[in-house]
């Protein structure tokens, strides 16, 4: 199959020097190309994480004979939710419209939402050329634009996003089918489309591959963690967080829990790994906390080693409808590493999964006290930790194992392509 994948905001593997692991579309592109499909990934020349341009003009990079990455040029942006970001995405969509007619037509297009602008461009291209277009719901735009506003201003936000909401509904309505990272995301897309679910609308979860690193990289990572004081079998109960140090995730609750007198009286260490615009703030706030380690951004080998040396992973999501509907990358990463999860809030898709599978616990959002309670529960019962660890590995293998998810995605694409004529006639 000739497959176009359209996603911006993910790390783009433009060289072997790029140290970020592949995310969802990167995984799809890599897996599909390795089994012989012709893959083109339409991405952005602007790196979402670092807020810098990878290149400064429209560029095509050939990863292999059957895998190209097309970097579309936009203006970039400083804030993730901003007018500047919307303008950037409109520029990317314009570049796609300009350049796509010169490319060999694909058999299918899978476009992530966001971006709404690219989704519209993809659907328009698909309708014109009778090519199936699948929209993959990843973030609930523009709904979250309103949610981040103060309550008193949300009425104004709803008015402001009306044009974007109309464009989003049009894209979903005219897409061939809808994917999502969970059933809840699929249902969200169907609500935008205003139609009922069919057999072509399905959930394919995030996948994670704990790629075995070379012995030399593992040795370097082990030395790194030794130098940070996070040693193997040192009788310290290690509580791990890996993620963006930003406003979205509740790092405050982790720090509050670390300073709970009950926690401080025990041999418990908090490892808060990652970077983001709040990293400096939190490091300064916790400069006197002797049981908190701030390693910053860590690479794949360092992640593998620190998960082996940790007892539990923290996933502190906010009480926001989109987070309640997801099992996020962070959770899948912990499950892959066999780490029991302590998540917030104590309801939603992830909380239900942990409770039903016995692979973790959940606490009330924004509550350092409740988080401390859960940590103390596991600290006192290592047999429970071992059972949850085994359950976490089983959940990963059953639902999120890399090869299994990639095979499901390939089979799904084949199903849509094989029925493309009937799907097109049903528009």
MOZI-V808599 format. One record per residue. N is the residue number from 0. RES is the residue in one small letter. SS is DSSP state (A for helix, B for strand, O for the rest). PSI is psi in whole degrees, -180 to 180 (* if undefined). Layout:
# MOZI-V808599
n=<N,N>
res=<RES,RES>
ss=<SS,SS>
psi=<PSI,PSI>
This chain:
# MOZI-V808599
n=<0,1,2,3,4,5,6,7,8,9,10,11,12,13,14,15,16,17,18,19,20,21,22,23,24,25,26,27,28,29,30,31,32,33,34,35,36,37,38,39,40,41,42,43,44,45,46,47,48,49,50,51,52,53,54,55,56,57,58,59,60,61,62,63,64,65,66,67,68,69,70,71,72,73,74,75,76,77,78,79,80,81,82,83,84,85,86,87,88,89,90,91,92,93,94,95,96,97,98,99,100,101,102,103,104,105,106,107,108,109,110,111,112,113,114,115,116,117,118,119,120,121,122,123,124,125,126,127,128,129,130,131,132,133,134,135,136,137,138,139,140,141,142,143,144,145,146,147,148,149,150,151,152,153,154,155,156,157,158,159,160,161,162,163,164,165,166,167,168,169,170,171,172,173,174,175,176,177,178,179,180,181,182,183,184,185,186,187,188,189,190,191,192,193,194,195,196,197,198,199,200,201,202,203,204,205,206,207,208,209,210,211,212,213,214,215,216,217,218,219,220,221,222,223,224,225,226,227,228,229,230,231,232,233,234,235,236,237,238,239,240,241,242,243,244,245,246,247,248,249,250,251,252,253,254,255,256,257,258,259,260,261,262,263,264,265,266,267,268,269,270,271,272,273,274,275,276,277,278,279,280,281,282,283,284,285,286,287,288,289,290,291,292,293,294,295,296,297,298,299,300,301,302,303,304,305,306,307,308,309,310,311,312,313,314,315,316,317,318,319,320,321,322,323,324,325,326,327,328,329,330,331,332,333,334,335,336,337,338,339,340,341,342,343,344,345,346,347,348,349,350,351,352,353,354,355,356,357,358,359,360,361,362,363,364,365,366,367,368,369,370,371,372,373,374,375,376,377,378,379,380,381,382,383,384,385,386,387,388,389,390,391,392,393,394,395,396,397,398,399,400,401,402,403,404,405,406,407,408,409,410,411,412,413,414,415,416,417,418,419,420,421,422,423,424,425,426>
res=<x,x,x,x,x,x,x,x,x,x,x,x,x,x,x,x,x,x,x,x,x,x,x,x,x,x,x,x,x,x,x,x,x,x,x,x,x,x,x,x,x,x,x,x,x,x,x,x,x,x,x,x,x,x,x,x,x,x,x,x,x,x,x,x,x,x,x,x,x,x,x,x,x,x,x,x,x,x,x,x,x,x,x,x,x,x,x,x,x,x,x,x,x,x,x,x,x,x,x,x,x,x,x,x,x,x,x,x,x,x,x,x,x,x,x,x,x,x,x,x,x,x,x,x,x,x,x,x,x,x,x,x,x,x,x,x,x,x,x,x,x,x,x,x,x,x,x,x,x,x,x,x,x,x,x,x,x,x,x,x,x,x,x,x,x,x,x,x,x,x,x,x,x,x,x,x,x,x,x,x,x,x,x,x,x,x,x,x,x,x,x,x,x,x,x,x,x,x,x,x,x,x,x,x,x,x,x,x,x,x,x,x,x,x,x,x,x,x,x,x,x,x,x,x,x,x,x,x,x,x,x,x,x,x,x,x,x,x,x,x,x,x,x,x,x,x,x,x,x,x,x,x,x,x,x,x,x,x,x,x,x,x,x,x,x,x,x,x,x,x,x,x,x,x,x,x,x,x,x,x,x,x,x,x,x,x,x,x,x,x,x,x,x,x,x,x,x,x,x,x,x,x,x,x,x,x,x,x,x,x,x,x,x,x,x,x,x,x,x,x,x,x,x,x,x,x,x,x,x,x,x,x,x,x,x,x,x,x,x,x,x,x,x,x,x,x,x,x,x,x,x,x,x,x,x,x,x,x,x,x,x,x,x,x,x,x,x,x,x,x,x,x,x,x,x,x,x,x,x,x,x,x,x,x,x,x,x,x,x,x,x,x,x,x,x,x,x,x,x,x,x,x,x,x,x,x,x,x,x,x,x,x,x,x,x,x,x,x,x,x,x,x,x,x,x,x,x>
ss=<O,B,B,B,B,B,O,O,O,O,O,O,O,O,O,O,O,O,O,O,O,O,O,A,A,A,A,A,A,A,A,A,A,A,O,O,O,B,B,B,B,B,B,B,O,B,B,O,O,O,O,B,B,O,O,O,O,O,B,B,B,B,B,B,O,O,B,B,B,B,B,B,O,O,O,O,O,O,O,O,O,O,A,A,A,A,A,A,A,A,A,A,A,A,A,A,A,A,A,A,O,O,O,O,O,O,O,B,B,B,B,B,B,O,O,A,A,A,A,A,A,A,A,A,A,A,A,A,A,O,O,B,B,B,B,B,B,O,O,O,O,O,A,A,A,A,A,O,O,O,A,A,A,A,A,A,A,A,A,A,O,A,A,A,A,A,A,A,A,A,A,A,A,A,O,O,B,B,B,B,O,O,A,A,A,A,A,A,A,A,A,A,A,O,O,O,O,O,O,O,O,B,B,O,O,O,O,B,O,O,O,O,O,O,A,A,A,A,A,A,A,A,A,A,A,A,A,O,O,O,O,O,O,O,O,O,B,B,B,B,B,B,O,O,O,O,O,O,O,O,A,A,A,A,A,A,A,A,O,O,A,A,A,A,O,O,O,B,B,B,B,B,B,O,O,O,O,O,A,A,A,A,A,A,A,O,O,O,O,O,O,B,B,B,B,B,O,O,O,A,A,A,A,A,A,A,A,A,O,O,O,B,B,B,B,B,O,O,O,O,A,A,A,A,O,O,O,O,A,A,A,A,A,A,A,A,O,O,O,B,B,B,B,B,O,O,O,O,A,A,A,A,A,A,A,A,A,O,O,B,B,B,B,O,O,O,O,A,A,A,A,A,A,A,A,A,A,A,A,A,O,A,A,A,A,A,A,A,A,A,A,A,A,A,A,A,A,A,A,A,B,A,A,A,A,A,A,A,A,A,A,A,A,A,A,A,A,A,O,A,A,A,A,A,A,O,O>
psi=<148,116,128,127,131,106,132,158,-9,155,132,122,71,-12,162,-15,-18,122,-2,142,158,140,-163,-58,-37,-41,-47,-48,-45,-47,-45,-40,-35,-21,11,-3,152,114,133,122,112,113,-175,145,-4,126,119,-39,-50,-12,42,158,131,-41,169,17,165,126,139,128,125,113,-30,-177,-25,24,110,146,122,119,113,140,124,-178,-19,-179,161,-33,142,-37,101,161,-37,-37,-40,-42,-41,-45,-33,-37,-40,-43,-39,-41,-38,-45,-36,-40,-26,-34,-19,-2,156,133,141,172,-25,151,132,118,131,146,120,157,138,-39,-44,-35,-44,-44,-40,-45,-42,-44,-45,-43,-41,-37,9,49,130,137,122,128,130,106,116,-39,143,72,146,12,-41,-19,-39,-39,-32,-9,155,148,-39,-17,1,-30,-37,-38,-39,-37,-42,-35,4,-46,-38,-40,-41,-41,-39,-46,-40,-45,-47,-38,-38,-1,154,-41,169,127,166,162,-18,169,-33,-37,-37,-45,-34,-45,-38,-36,-39,-40,-23,37,171,164,142,179,-11,-5,117,162,130,116,172,148,160,137,115,75,127,123,160,156,-34,-41,-39,-41,-42,-42,-41,-41,-37,-49,-34,-42,-25,-2,4,87,162,133,47,16,19,136,108,123,120,136,129,123,-172,132,85,-176,-26,-50,148,75,-28,-42,-36,-45,-39,-43,-37,-26,7,130,-33,-35,-45,-23,-8,170,70,131,141,124,112,100,140,178,178,175,-8,4,-49,-41,-48,-36,-39,-42,-35,21,-24,4,112,-12,19,131,132,89,-12,-159,138,149,-178,-43,-39,-37,-46,-44,-44,-31,-36,-29,3,163,-27,149,140,133,86,76,154,166,67,142,-36,-37,-33,-19,5,155,103,171,-38,-46,-43,-38,-47,-45,-41,-37,4,27,126,148,137,113,161,155,-175,26,166,180,-46,-45,-40,-43,-46,-42,-44,-30,-5,33,9,-176,166,155,162,137,146,22,99,-31,-46,-36,-45,-40,-46,-40,-44,-36,-46,-36,-38,-14,83,-26,-39,-39,-44,-42,-45,-36,-45,-40,-39,-44,-41,-41,-42,-48,-39,-38,-30,5,135,-55,-36,-44,-41,-40,-39,-41,-45,-46,-37,-46,-42,-41,-45,-45,-41,-25,20,-38,-46,-38,-41,-39,-25,1,*>
